[in-house]
């Protein structure tokens, strides 16, 4: 008999068995696809029986023949080792996963005929139940649907008392009786603006074309209501982040039209100066297994923001790890930290002069490539703490030392002019070398600052589309909502449902906000 095996997973096999049972119970016929699948299954069974009859067959060979194990030529994709939880780590970065919306199942009954009726075509046979036809239809609609609720009222002709019908619980779950815009509408407006970068005026234009006009000023009023309800959670996250074990820190420029220069005290000095530079500082705080993302837009930079976060920190805790770029004003002044610097910034110094020093920069880029490959491999193997540190000390530290030695030799023998583009890149690397290799000296120290830079894209996107904030109040509202959205995103929490939950429970949120943090949201 010819070897003929088909790889059928458990889900497909269970589904086939269920369809066969339904066909047997309701006297239905199977589709041609199901019949072919049954034939393949029987052929696979017959092939396995024939192979098992051979005296020289081994379990490993049998597993390969049945498709359970890939052949040795294709084992490269299966070399990733499971982590402590037993799950394999995908090399590609995971995207935040949200539960897919299941389609609403609508049954259409055949009104003209019933089971057992005479066939109208041949007028001889009888019709019986067959596999139903299906149609999957994706419909489009406006994000906002107006609903006019008419509540019946009665009035006593003697005392004049009114009796009004109650609104359903489903309607009340989306807002109070006197509330025009429901919790869901406020959440959608906020996500579109601060999560997707769609300005209020653009949403206004879209809604006007869809027949449900909502002005930009009305949208701002609604997100202000939302911000009031979720502010306690924002401050609870901010307080919790003060005791984090690891921080990623960076900032980007922003504009507030009505912001005026302010006189602020210089860092590490008693003198003051007038300041007008406006930045949005972004921070990721690692608190146990959770990541908290926070933003603050004001006349100030990232170093002042991290000072604000670390001021109430518990003094009994060990110094946290801080990842940032090499700017001096990004470093805190209120407590000591384990300073680490971003290798992406160091690599970028070389890449920016690639066109003028092609051969030299290609050498550096190839070396840096080995370091990121090593970090990916450590992640793939599920290495954490001491094992990851030891792995980098073996595979990455020699590479970093070779770059350092190469740069020192080029500057010493004047092969590279120190004031040239390549010379400045080398000097940057040598100057900050002790903090660039922190991932080879400190447990759990990150390799780069890409995590917070990717989160700052939310701010950059809003800046490119909306261009500015009108007032500092508007900037504060944006910081609160964007922080909650980003924290939910990295925690894989359904942002839309979570924002509605906070609004429904707004009274309890004000009393005990720590019970309503993103990871406390009941997903089931």
Order of alpha helices (4+ residues) and beta strands (2+ residues): alpha-alpha-alpha-beta-beta-alpha-alpha-alpha-alpha-beta-beta-beta-beta-beta-alpha-beta-beta-alpha-alpha-alpha-alpha-alpha-alpha-alpha-alpha-alpha-alpha-alpha
